Amino acid sequence: MSLFLLLLLILLPFITPSSQSSIRKLLEARGLPGGLFPDNVESYSLDVKTGELEVQLQNPCFARFENRVYFDSVIKANLSYGGLVGLQGLTQEELFLWLPVKGIAVNDSTSGLVLFDIGVAHKKISRSLFEDPPVCYPPGSIMEKIEKRKMDIHLQR
């Protein structure tokens, strides 16, 4: 019994499970906006030594910042001050193409911009869009279809 307790005390600082409110606090403490992850975060783990962050969602889903984004049920990245690098599990729609988001950064906190690295380009998005976690809709849900239709109408204009 005491060996188990000792192991728990040793490992607890390295892996910290949590919910939506504390992931927001974690991101904000690292210079990032708190609303980068959707409203259906189930838990997360962070290895404080390596910065490896893993976020588990209740289910994969679509959301909207400036454009539509798709979150896998597990998102992984290396968390450092002002950035998420080596991001896996997030894609963004750009002109009918779904491109993987490879990183998210806030290089200058006074600029009011968040930088999305989508591989072929870097996209600057207003930080104000990330104040609150986006509402996330499961694939195939009626709300996801409505959001897609809104985007199609906007592009036709």
C-alpha positions in Angstrom: 0.0 0.0 0.0 2.7 2.5 0.9 4.6 1.7 -2.4 1.4 2.6 -4.3 1.1 5.9 -2.4 4.7 6.7 -3.0 4.3 6.1 -6.8 1.2 8.2 -6.9 3.0 11.1 -5.2 5.9 10.9 -7.6 3.8 10.7 -10.8 1.1 13.2 -9.8 3.0 16.4 -10.7 3.8 15.1 -14.2 0.4 14.1 -15.3 -2.5 16.4 -14.4 -6.0 15.4 -15.6 -8.6 18.1 -15.7 -11.7 19.7 -17.3 -12.6 22.6 -19.5 -12.2 25.4 -16.9 -8.7 24.3 -15.8 -7.5 23.8 -19.4 -8.5 27.4 -20.0 -6.5 28.5 -16.9 -3.5 26.4 -18.1 -3.5 28.0 -21.6 -3.9 31.5 -20.1 -1.0 30.9 -17.7 1.1 30.0 -20.8 0.3 33.2 -22.7 -2.4 31.6 -24.9 -6.1 32.5 -25.2 -8.3 30.2 -23.0 -10.8 29.3 -25.7 -8.5 27.4 -28.1 -10.2 24.1 -27.2 -13.9 23.4 -27.7 -16.6 23.2 -25.0 -16.6 19.4 -24.9 -13.2 18.8 -23.2 -13.4 15.8 -21.1 -9.9 15.8 -19.6 -6.3 16.6 -20.4 -2.8 15.5 -19.3 0.3 17.5 -19.3 3.8 16.3 -18.8 5.4 19.3 -17.1 8.9 18.1 -17.9 8.5 17.8 -21.6 5.5 20.1 -22.2 3.6 17.3 -23.9 -0.1 18.1 -23.8 -2.9 15.6 -24.6 -6.5 16.8 -24.6 -9.4 14.3 -24.7 -12.8 15.5 -26.0 -16.1 13.7 -25.4 -16.2 13.1 -29.2 -14.7 14.5 -32.4 -16.5 17.6 -33.6 -16.7 20.7 -35.8 -16.5 24.3 -34.5 -15.9 27.7 -35.9 -13.3 30.4 -35.2 -12.9 32.4 -38.3 -13.4 29.3 -40.5 -14.7 25.9 -39.6 -12.3 23.6 -37.7 -12.4 20.0 -37.0 -11.2 18.5 -33.6 -10.3 14.8 -33.4 -11.3 13.2 -30.1 -7.7 13.5 -29.0 -5.5 16.5 -29.7 -1.8 16.4 -28.9 0.8 19.2 -28.9 3.9 20.4 -27.2 2.9 23.3 -24.9 5.4 26.1 -24.3 4.9 29.7 -23.3 2.9 31.4 -26.1 2.6 28.3 -28.3 1.3 24.9 -29.2 3.8 23.2 -31.6 3.7 19.8 -33.3 -0.1 19.9 -33.1 -2.0 16.8 -34.0 -5.8 16.3 -34.2 -6.9 19.8 -35.5 -7.7 20.7 -39.1 -9.0 23.9 -40.5 -11.1 24.5 -43.7 -9.6 26.9 -46.2 -11.4 27.4 -49.5 -12.9 23.9 -49.5 -9.7 22.2 -48.4 -9.1 20.7 -45.0 -5.5 21.5 -43.8 -3.9 20.3 -40.7 -3.1 22.9 -38.1 0.6 22.3 -37.2 0.9 24.9 -34.5 -0.7 27.8 -32.8 1.3 30.8 -31.4 0.9 34.2 -29.8 4.2 35.9 -30.7 3.3 39.3 -29.4 0.6 39.5 -26.7 0.0 43.2 -27.5 -0.8 42.5 -31.1 -4.2 40.9 -30.4 -3.5 38.2 -32.9 -3.2 34.4 -32.8 -1.0 32.8 -35.5 -2.2 29.4 -37.0 0.5 27.4 -38.8 -1.4 25.5 -41.5 1.8 24.2 -43.1 1.5 26.0 -46.5 0.9 29.4 -44.8 0.5 31.2 -41.5 -2.8 32.7 -40.8 -3.4 35.6 -38.4 -6.7 35.4 -36.5 -8.0 38.0 -34.0 -7.4 36.8 -30.4 -11.0 38.0 -29.5 -12.3 34.9 -31.4 -10.7 32.7 -28.7 -12.0 34.4 -25.6 -14.5 31.6 -25.0 -14.4 27.9 -26.0 -16.2 27.3 -29.2 -19.4 25.3 -29.3 -18.5 22.0 -30.9 -20.9 19.9 -33.0 -20.4 16.2 -33.7 -20.0 15.2 -37.4 -23.4 14.6 -39.0 -25.4 16.5 -36.4 -28.0 19.0 -37.6 -26.1 21.9 -36.1 -22.9 20.9 -37.9 -24.9 20.8 -41.2 -26.3 24.3 -40.5 -22.9 25.7 -39.8 -21.6 24.2 -43.0 -24.5 25.7 -45.0 -23.9 29.2 -43.4 -20.2 29.0 -44.6 -21.3 27.9 -48.1 -23.7 30.8 -48.4 -21.1 33.2 -47.1 -18.6 32.0 -49.8 -21.2 32.3 -52.6 -21.6 36.1 -51.9 
